[in-house]
Amino acid sequence: MDDRRRLFHLFAQVLEYPGSSLLASAGECARRLEKSCPEAAEYMRAFAAFAEGTGLDRMEEIYTRTFDITPTANLYVGYHLFGESFKRGAFLVKLQEAYEAHGFAFGPELADHLSVILRFVSVVDDPLFVDPLVEEGVLPLLEKVEEAFKESSGGYALVISSLGLFLRQECPAIAAGGLHHD
């Protein structure tokens, strides 16, 4: 697995519901980011230190409070693009079809959860599908979640900032076209 794909995988692990691999994933992510995106590495190092000092039980509580209770900060791409509409349902079906076509098992989470999409991007070599998914799905979600975290500088806001910096630097079309702010 090349470094970029490994980073997508590590971001996916850090943004999943916290488990025993959280600290190791955050630490490895920070180390790998150091080469390509030092500013993103700084945010991830700060998150790793925060998680280490907080403990897993408390991280679970923080994760739930951060992403599951606050709709503006949830990690469901389709929700941020379409709200709770039929369009989101169609988006979920298209994602599931793409996952099946590529032999990707996404587990118990909904297909449009950010961690699922990042894991998919980490294993699939299909730029015609993946690039628009990142550019038109993941980035709009990050913009909205970053806006929701405007007043927060710690916890999972650090991960979202790190991922945003990484994507803006690593995805060619994003770097060329910039982020689209309305």
VOBA-1610 file (N, C-alpha, C; in pm, whole numbers, padded with zeros to 5 digits, always signed):
BEGIN
Met+00086-00118+00000Met+00000+00000+00000Met+00090+00124+00000Asp+00069+00213-00096Asp+00151+00334-00100Asp+00115+00427+00015Asp+00200+00527+00035Asp+00184+00614+00152Asp+00050+00689+00152Arg+00010+00739+00036Arg-00117+00813+00028Arg-00235+00725+00067Arg-00238+00605+00011Arg-00347+00512+00044Arg-00343+00473+00192Arg-00223+00453+00244Arg-00211+00419+00386Arg-00265+00533+00472Leu-00238+00656+00431Leu-00290+00771+00507Leu-00442+00775+00504Phe-00503+00747+00390Phe-00649+00741+00384Phe-00700+00635+00482His-00633+00519+00484His-00672+00411+00575His-00659+00454+00721Leu-00550+00521+00753Leu-00528+00566+00891Leu-00630+00672+00933Phe-00660+00766+00844Phe-00764+00865+00875Phe-00897+00794+00900Ala-00927+00692+00819Ala-01051+00616+00838Ala-01054+00553+00977Gln-00943+00494+01019Gln-00938+00430+01151Gln-00956+00533+01263Val-00895+00649+01248Val-00905+00751+01352Val-01047+00806+01360Leu-01118+00808+01247Leu-01253+00865+01245Leu-01363+00762+01267Glu-01326+00636+01291Glu-01423+00535+01331Glu-01450+00552+01481Tyr-01557+00487+01527Tyr-01583+00486+01670Tyr-01457+00435+01740Pro-01412+00504+01844Pro-01283+00472+01905Pro-01272+00328+01952Gly-01159+00268+01918Gly-01128+00133+01960Gly-00983+00124+02003Ser-00937+00003+02023Ser-00803-00018+02076Ser-00692+00030+01982Ser-00722+00047+01854Ser-00619+00090+01759Ser-00611+00242+01743Leu-00693+00317+01813Leu-00699+00462+01795Leu-00563+00529+01812Leu-00495+00503+01922Leu-00367+00570+01949Leu-00261+00532+01847Ala-00252+00404+01815Ala-00152+00360+01717Ala-00180+00421+01580Ser-00306+00424+01540Ser-00343+00481+01409Ser-00314+00630+01404Ala-00349+00702+01508Ala-00324+00846+01511Ala-00174+00874+01510Gly-00097+00797+01585Gly+00048+00816+01587Gly+00112+00787+01453Glu+00074+00675+01391Glu+00130+00643+01259Glu+00088+00746+01156Cys-00035+00790+01163Cys-00084+00891+01069Cys+00000+01018+01082Ala+00026+01063+01204Ala+00106+01183+01226Ala+00247+01165+01169Arg+00308+01048+01193Arg+00443+01023+01141Arg+00446+01025+00988Arg+00348+00961+00926Arg+00345+00956+00779Arg+00314+01093+00719Leu+00231+01171+00785Leu+00199+01305+00736Leu+00319+01399+00743Glu+00410+01371+00834Glu+00526+01458+00853Glu+00602+01482+00723Lys+00613+01377+00641Lys+00688+01388+00514Lys+00615+01476+00413Ser+00487+01451+00396Ser+00414+01515+00286Ser+00338+01641+00327Cys+00297+01648+00452Cys+00210+01758+00494Cys+00233+01789+00643Pro+00345+01857+00675Pro+00382+01879+00815Pro+00275+01950+00898Glu+00201+02042+00839Glu+00098+02113+00916Glu-00014+02017+00958Ala-00051+01927+00867Ala-00152+01826+00900Ala-00098+01732+01008Ala+00032+01701+01001Ala+00095+01615+01101Ala+00088+01678+01240Glu+00105+01809+01244Glu+00098+01881+01371Glu-00038+01863+01438Tyr-00145+01878+01360Tyr-00280+01860+01413Tyr-00301+01716+01460Met-00252+01620+01382Met-00272+01480+01419Met-00190+01444+01543Arg-00070+01498+01556Arg+00009+01476+01678Arg-00064+01530+01801Ala-00122+01649+01785Ala-00197+01709+01896Ala-00317+01620+01932Phe-00384+01565+01831Phe-00497+01476+01859Phe-00449+01349+01930Ala-00338+01291+01883Ala-00284+01169+01944Ala-00252+01193+02091Ala-00192+01308+02119Ala-00159+01343+02258Ala-00287+01360+02340Phe-00387+01424+02282Phe-00516+01442+02348Phe-00579+01306+02379Ala-00581+01217+02280Ala-00643+01086+02297Ala-00568+01004+02402Glu-00437+01012+02400Glu-00356+00937+02497Glu-00384+00984+02639Gly-00398+01113+02657Gly-00424+01168+02789Gly-00569+01154+02835Thr-00656+01116+02744Thr-00799+01111+02774Thr-00846+00971+02810Gly-00794+00869+02746Gly-00837+00731+02772Gly-00953+00691+02682Leu-00960+00563+02656Leu-01056+00511+02558Leu-01202+00533+02598Asp-01237+00508+02722Asp-01377+00526+02765Asp-01424+00669+02742Arg-01341+00762+02781Arg-01376+00904+02764Arg-01376+00941+02615Met-01285+00883+02534Met-01282+00912+02390Met-01412+00864+02323Glu-01465+00752+02370Glu-01593+00704+02317Glu-01703+00805+02344Glu-01705+00857+02464Glu-01804+00959+02502Glu-01787+01086+02418Ile-01664+01129+02401Ile-01634+01250+02323Ile-01674+01228+02176Tyr-01644+01111+02122Tyr-01679+01080+01984Tyr-01831+01090+01964Thr-01904+01026+02053Thr-02051+01027+02043Thr-02105+01169+02055Arg-02055+01243+02152Arg-02101+01380+02171Arg-02064+01468+02049Thr-01948+01444+01992Thr-01898+01526+01881Thr-01972+01497+01751Phe-01986+01370+01717Phe-02035+01335+01584Phe-02178+01283+01579Asp-02223+01216+01684Asp-02354+01152+01677Asp-02468+01240+01728Ile-02438+01331+01817Ile-02544+01412+01877Ile-02564+01543+01801Thr-02460+01593+01739Thr-02466+01722+01669Thr-02482+01698+01518Pro-02600+01722+01461Pro-02622+01695+01318Pro-02525+01769+01226Thr-02485+01891+01261Thr-02397+01967+01173Thr-02255+01911+01170Ala-02223+01823+01265Ala-02089+01766+01270Ala-02089+01615+01245Asn-02202+01560+01198Asn-02201+01416+01175Asn-02111+01382+01056Leu-02074+01257+01044Leu-01977+01214+00943Leu-02041+01142+00824Tyr-02167+01172+00796Tyr-02236+01108+00684Tyr-02239+01201+00563Val-02161+01166+00462Val-02147+01251+00343Val-02283+01279+00280Gly-02363+01175+00262Gly-02493+01192+00199Gly-02584+01286+00275Tyr-02578+01282+00407Tyr-02659+01374+00488Tyr-02620+01518+00459His-02491+01545+00452His-02445+01682+00428His-02475+01728+00286Leu-02477+01634+00192Leu-02508+01671+00053Leu-02658+01686+00028Phe-02737+01596+00086Phe-02878+01587+00049Phe-02978+01596+00164Gly-02929+01599+00288Gly-03019+01595+00401Gly-03085+01458+00408Glu-03196+01450+00479Glu-03271+01323+00488Glu-03373+01320+00374Ser-03325+01294+00253Ser-03413+01295+00137Ser-03395+01168+00055Phe-03479+01155-00047Phe-03467+01041-00137Phe-03333+01044-00210Lys-03280+01163-00234Lys-03150+01175-00302Lys-03040+01108-00219Arg-03049+01121-00087Arg-02950+01054-00003Arg-02963+00903-00019Gly-03086+00854-00023Gly-03109+00711-00043Gly-03048+00663-00173Ala-03067+00740-00281Ala-03009+00703-00410Ala-02856+00705-00403Phe-02801+00803-00332Phe-02657+00813-00314Phe-02604+00690-00240Leu-02674+00649-00134Leu-02634+00530-00059Leu-02635+00405-00147Val-02737+00393-00231Val-02747+00277-00320Val-02630+00277-00419Lys-02598+00393-00476Lys-02484+00402-00571Lys-02352+00366-00502Leu-02335+00414-00379Leu-02213+00377-00306Leu-02207+00227-00282Gln-02318+00169-00237Gln-02321+00025-00211Gln-02291-00054-00338Glu-02346-00011-00451Glu-02319-00078-00578Glu-02171-00068-00614Ala-02112+00049-00595Ala-01969+00068-00624Ala-01886-00020-00532Tyr-01922-00025-00404Tyr-01849-00108-00309Tyr-01854-00255-00352Glu-01974-00301-00386Glu-01990-00440-00430Glu-01910-00468-00558Ala-01914-00375-00654Ala-01843-00392-00780Ala-01692-00403-00758His-01642-00343-00652His-01499-00347-00623His-01465-00449-00514Gly-01563-00529-00472Gly-01539-00631-00370Gly-01504-00572-00234Phe-01560-00457-00203Phe-01530-00387-00078Phe-01642-00411+00022Ala-01607-00467+00138Ala-01703-00489+00245Ala-01694-00372+00343Phe-01807-00308+00370Phe-01800-00187+00452Phe-01855-00203+00592Gly-01897-00321+00630Gly-01933-00347+00769Gly-02064-00287+00814Pro-02075-00263+00944Pro-02204-00225+01002Pro-02242-00078+00979Glu-02147+00007+00947Glu-02174+00150+00930Glu-02244+00174+00797Leu-02320+00282+00785Leu-02382+00317+00657Leu-02274+00347+00554Ala-02307+00324+00428Ala-02211+00338+00318Ala-02156+00479+00302Asp-02228+00580+00349Asp-02181+00718+00329Asp-02106+00775+00449His-02075+00691+00548His-01997+00738+00663His-01855+00769+00615Leu-01800+00879+00662Leu-01669+00924+00618Leu-01562+00816+00635Ser-01562+00745+00745Ser-01460+00642+00766Ser-01472+00530+00663Val-01594+00495+00624Val-01615+00392+00522Val-01562+00441+00387Ile-01595+00562+00352Ile-01550+00618+00224Ile-01397+00627+00221Leu-01336+00670+00330Leu-01190+00679+00334Leu-01125+00542+00323Arg-01183+00442+00387Arg-01129+00305+00373Arg-01143+00258+00228Phe-01256+00288+00165Phe-01277+00252+00025Phe-01171+00317-00064Val-01149+00446-00044Val-01049+00520-00122Val-00910+00461-00099Ser-00886+00405+00018Ser-00753+00350+00049Ser-00725+00219-00024Val-00828+00151-00071Val-00807+00019-00134Val-00846+00012-00280Val-00914+00112-00332Val-00964+00104-00470Val-00887+00198-00561Asp-00845+00144-00673Asp-00775+00225-00773Asp-00871+00253-00888Asp-00959+00348-00869Asp-01058+00386-00969Asp-01077+00537-00962Pro-00980+00614-01017Pro-00987+00760-01004Pro-01114+00822-01063Leu-01174+00758-01161Leu-01296+00813-01221Leu-01413+00811-01122Phe-01409+00720-01028Phe-01512+00716-00924Phe-01465+00785-00797Val-01341+00757-00758Val-01288+00804-00629Val-01267+00955-00627Asp-01206+01012-00731Asp-01176+01155-00728Asp-01301+01241-00711Pro-01407+01217-00791Pro-01529+01296-00769Pro-01592+01270-00632Leu-01581+01148-00582Leu-01636+01116-00450Leu-01567+01201-00343Val-01436+01213-00353Val-01360+01294-00257Val-01390+01442-00278Glu-01383+01486-00402Glu-01399+01629-00432Glu-01541+01679-00407Glu-01641+01601-00445Glu-01780+01647-00439Glu-01855+01593-00317Gly-01794+01500-00245Gly-01859+01443-00128Gly-01783+01470+00001Val-01660+01423+00005Val-01582+01434+00128Val-01549+01580+00160Leu-01504+01656+00062Leu-01468+01795+00090Leu-01585+01880+00136Pro-01702+01870+00072Pro-01816+01946+00126Pro-01850+01907+00270Leu-01840+01778+00302Leu-01863+01735+00440Leu-01760+01802+00531Leu-01634+01798+00494Leu-01530+01858+00578Leu-01553+02007+00598Glu-01593+02076+00493Glu-01620+02219+00506Glu-01731+02245+00608Lys-01837+02165+00603Lys-01948+02183+00696Lys-01909+02146+00838Val-01833+02039+00853Val-01791+01998+00987Val-01690+02099+01043Glu-01599+02147+00958Glu-01505+02251+01003Glu-01581+02375+01050Glu-01687+02410+00980Glu-01770+02525+01020Glu-01836+02498+01155Ala-01884+02375+01174Ala-01946+02339+01302Ala-01844+02342+01416Phe-01717+02317+01384Phe-01610+02316+01484Phe-01541+02452+01498Lys-01595+02554+01436Lys-01531+02685+01433Lys-01486+02731+01572Glu-01566+02703+01672Glu-01537+02746+01809Glu-01452+02645+01885Ser-01421+02531+01823Ser-01348+02424+01891Ser-01211+02406+01830Ser-01110+02395+01913Ser-00975+02379+01859Ser-00911+02249+01906Gly-00984+02167+01977Gly-00927+02044+02029Gly-01007+01923+01989Gly-00974+01810+02047Gly-01046+01686+02022Gly-01050+01649+01875Tyr-01165+01606+01830Tyr-01179+01560+01692Tyr-01171+01673+01590Ala-01184+01797+01633Ala-01163+01910+01541Ala-01021+01906+01485Leu-00927+01855+01563Leu-00788+01841+01517Leu-00778+01741+01402Val-00852+01632+01411Val-00850+01530+01305Val-00912+01586+01177Ile-01024+01655+01191Ile-01090+01713+01074Ile-00998+01815+01007Ser-00931+01898+01085Ser-00836+01996+01029Ser-00722+01925+00959Ser-00669+01821+01019Ser-00559+01745+00961Ser-00601+01683+00828Leu-00717+01619+00826Leu-00767+01556+00704Leu-00790+01660+00595Gly-00848+01774+00631Gly-00871+01880+00533Gly-00742+01929+00470Leu-00641+01950+00551Leu-00511+01994+00498Leu-00450+01888+00407Phe-00456+01763+00450Phe-00404+01653+00370Phe-00474+01645+00234Leu-00607+01650+00234Leu-00681+01639+00108Leu-00654+01756+00015Arg-00647+01874+00069Arg-00622+01992-00014Arg-00485+01984-00080Gln-00391+01920-00014Gln-00257+01908-00069Gln-00243+01787-00161Glu-00303+01676-00125Glu-00278+01550-00194Glu-00366+01520-00314Cys-00481+01581-00323Cys-00572+01550-00434Cys-00555+01652-00544Pro-00502+01614-00658Pro-00464+01707-00764Pro-00577+01798-00811Ala-00693+01745-00832Ala-00803+01828-00881Ala-00845+01931-00776Ile-00834+01893-00652Ile-00869+01983-00543Ile-00767+02097-00538Ala-00641+02060-00547Ala-00534+02160-00544Ala-00546+02255-00663Ala-00579+02200-00779Ala-00589+02283-00900Ala-00711+02374-00896Gly-00823+02319-00849Gly-00947+02397-00852Gly-00976+02470-00723Gly-00906+02435-00618Gly-00933+02498-00488Gly-01065+02448-00432Leu-01092+02486-00313Leu-01220+02452-00252Leu-01325+02550-00297His-01444+02501-00314His-01553+02587-00359His-01632+02635-00239His-01619+02761-00206His-01697+02820-00097His-01810+02902-00154Asp-01928+02882-00100Asp-02043+02961-00147Asp-02051+03091-00072
//
